[in-house]
Amino acid sequence: MKPTLLVLAAGMGSRYGGVKQIDAVGLHGETLLDFATYDAMRSDFGKVVYIIRRDIEKDFRERLFDRVARNFDAEYVFQEPTKCFTEEQIKKQVERKKPWGTIHAVLCAEEKIKTPFAVINADDYYGREGFATLGAYLKSLNNTDDKHAMVSFILKNTMSLNGTVSRGVCNIKDGQLVSMKEHTKIGFKDNKVISQLEDGEIELTGNESVSMNLFGFTPKAFEGFHAYWDDFVKNNVSSEKAEALLPEAASLIVTKGWGSIKVFTSTEKWFGMTYPEDRAIVKSEIAKKIEQNYYPDKLWEK
């Protein structure tokens, strides 16, 4: 069966200052997500499911979805702030602006997932190599397999000159993920790669293998996701800012023995839409790939 592409597109874009997931970067108004979806389609994925906020639905349809849906099997779901909570838990919530995180987003789309699936961020460029590798692996699995996968990237290839980035630093042994720690603020300082942690700063080499949320799971993974989510809600239901993160849940699957995660490594150089200054870089990089015939001048036929 062909795998599904699941896209995390409900972020607030607070550092970017706008709805970056539908900002035009291509020659004909295409978004970064157009190119990711196109790469997945070319890599024999059978469907895409976008997870969005309800308040961006109109713009999302006009700037991306309707165009994609004319060319590929596409759906979208909403990351609702009260979904996946009991009535009692909803009563304990406080007003918050941020969504509940990437695991909450994935759980909001669970009913749409009928095959092994890949997960990506809406604002990152991954390259076709990662989709092709992950797609081929996922096609070899059935829905009850617990042998999941991910594509890691080299940290120095994923840094931004415009500010800090969030990356899951991976511990890998014999091609398998052993554990993963989310570093939410990695940036350059005095020509060094520094991660700002709650208890201080640490220097990284830049050669670490990191997660960019390019994962491949079977539906079996939802058992681990629910276990992680239940524990997260128990401790954070009244929080204004806490987020349930996909890398943490993926790491838990491995450390708890609920499954394995095979690691493929990509040498692609990342670019993405984290800060306003990034848009010009993304547009330039996409233009170069079109000049090299990596992408057609106009991505979609219809």
N, C-alpha and C positions, 0 to 999 in steps of 0.2 A: 504494500500500500504506500501511496505517496505521503510524505510527512506534511505537517501543517506549520506555517510560520506564524508565531504569536508575537505581536509587536507592542512594547510598552510605550504608549503614547499619551499618557494622562498626566505627565509632569507639569509643574507650574512654570518652569523656565524663569525662576527668580533671578538667577545670575545673568541670564541672557536678556531679560527685560521684555519678554513677549512670548508668543506661542511659537517656539522655534521649530516644533515638529511639522509645521505646515508653512514655513517660510520658504519662498522660492529661491533656488540656487542653480537651476538648470537653464538652458537656453530658451525653453518654452514654458517657463513657470513651474518646472518640476521641483519637488521638494527632495530632501535627502532620502526620505522614505520611499519616494518613487524609485530611486535607484536601488535601494535595498530590496524592495519587492520585485523589481525586474531581475536582479541577480538571483533571488530565490526561485523565481519562475524558470529562469534559464538553468538552474541547478536541479530541476525536476521536483520542486515542491508542488503540491497540488492545490493549496489554499492558503490564504492569509486571513488572520483575525487581528484586528486592531483593538486595543484597549484605550479608550479616550474618556475625557471628562464630558459630561452632558453639556456644559456651557460653551464648548467649542464645536458642537456637532454641525451647525450650519456652515461655518467656515471650513471645517474639516471635509465636509462633503464637496463643497465648491472648489476647494484648492487641491484636493487629493483623491478622495474616495470614489467619487462618481467616475472619474477618469480611469482609475485602476480597475474598478468593477466592470467596466466595458471590455476589459482585456484579460481579466483573471478572476478566479473564484474568490470573492472577498466578502467579509462581514466585519461588523464592529460591535463592541459591547461597551457599556459604561462602567467605570470604576466609581460605584456609588459609595458615599461615606458610611452608610449604615449596612451595606451588604456584608455578609459573613459574620454578623454580630447577632446575638440573641436580644430580645426586647429588654431584658434586665441589663445587659451590657450597654445597650444604647442609652439607657437612662443615666449611666455613669459617665458618659462621654462629656467632654467640655468642648466649647467651640474651638475649632482649629481650621487653619487655612490650607495646610499641606495635606495631600492624600496620605493614605496609610502605608505607602511603600510598595515595593515591587512584588513582594509575595502576595499582598492583598490584591494587587492588580491581576496577577496570574489566577488567583482563586476566583476572582470575579468572572473570568472567562472559562472556568472549568467545564461548564456544560457544553461549550462549543468544541471542545477538544475530543476528537474521536480516533485519533491516530497518534503515533509518535510525533513530537513537535520540537521545533527550535524556538528559542526566545531571544529577542534582540531589543536594544534600546532604540527609540525613534530618532535620536539626535547624534548617533555615531555612524561612521562609515567603516564597514568591515571588509569589503572586498569580496569578489566572487569566490576566491579560493576557499574561504571559510565556509560559505554556504554549500559549495560543492562537496567538500570533505564531510561536513556534518550531515548533509542530505543523504549521501551514499551510506553513511553509517546507520542513520535512522531507518532507512528502507530495509535494513537487514534485521530489524527488531520487530517483535510483536508487542501488543499493548500491555502484556503482563511481565515483560522483561524488566529486570532491575539493573541492567548494565547501561547506564546513562553516559553522556559524553559532554565535552565542552571544547571550545577552541580558545586557547590562551594566546596572549600577545606579549611581546617583549616591552617592558615598562618604558624604556627610553623611546620606543616608537609610538607611544600613546600619550606623551606629555603635551601640555599646552603652554605656549609662551605668554599667554594672557591671564593666567591665574592657576589655581590649584584644580586637581581632578580627583575623582573618587575611583579607586581601583581595589579589587580583591587580590591580595598577594597570595600566590599559591605555593603550597608545599607538595611537590610531586616526586613520586618514586616509581621507577619502572613503568613510566607512562600512565600512571594512575594517580588521581588526586588523593592526597593523604589528608589535607586540611586546607582551609582558606580563611584569611583574616581580612576583613574590609578596612581599608584605609581611606577615610573620607576627605583628607586634605593632603594631597601629594603635590609638591611644586618645587620650583627652583629657588635656591637661596645661596648666594655667594658661589655660584657655579656648581652647586651641589644639589643632589636630589634629596629633598627632605620630606618626611612624613610627619605631620603635626598630629600627635595623639593626645588623648586626654591627660596623660601623665607626663607629657613632655615631647621633645622632638627626637627622631632617630634618622640617621642617614642611610639611604638605600643606594645600591650600586647603579641602578638603571637597567640592569640585565635580568631582573626578576621576571618570572612568568606571572602575568596578571590576568585576571578576569575582566572582560568588558561586557559581561552579561550575554555572551554568545554561547548559550547552553543548548544541549539536546537531551530531551527527556522522553520517556514513555509515560502514559497515563498512570503507571504504577507510582510515579514520583509524588502524585497528589497525596498519598498516604503520609509521606514524610512532611510535605508542605503543611498539611492540616495539623500534624503534631507540633510543628514549629509555631504555627499561627496560634494555636490554642494556648501555648505557653506564653507567647508574646502578649496576647490579649490579657491574660491573667495578670501580667505585670505592668501593662501600659495602657489599659483601657481609658484611663483618665488623663493621659498625657496630651499636651498640645503639639508636640513635635516628634515624638518617637516614631520610627518607621521600621516596618518588617521587611528585611532585605533578602533578595533572592540568593546572593552569594552565601549568606549565613545559613539559609535553609538548605542549600545544596551541600555545603560543608557538613551540615548535621546528618544528612543522608549517609555520608561516608563514615563519619566518626561514630555514628550509632550502629553501623553495620546493616543499614536498611537497603543498601545497594552500593554500586561502584560508579565512578565517573572516570572514563577514559579521557586522557588529555591529548588533543592535537594542538600543535603550535603553529601559528601563522607568523610570517615575517612581514606582513602588510604594514605599511605605515598608516597610523590612524589620523583621521581628521574628523572634527565634529563641531556641533553647535552648542558650546557651553557658554561662551561670552559673546557680546555684540561684535567684538573685533574678529571673531572666528568666521563670520559670514563671508567676508571677502576672501579669506583663505579657502573656504569650502568651494566657493564659486570658481576660484582659480583652478583648484585641483580637479574639479569636475570638468571644466573646460579643457584642461590638458588631456583628460581621459577620452573626451569626445574627439579631440584632434588626433589622438592615437588610435581611433576607431575601436576603442574598448567599449564605448557606448555609441549608439547611433545619435545623430543630430537631434532627432525627435524620438523620444523614448517609446511612446505608445502609438499604435497605428490609428486608434479611434479617438 
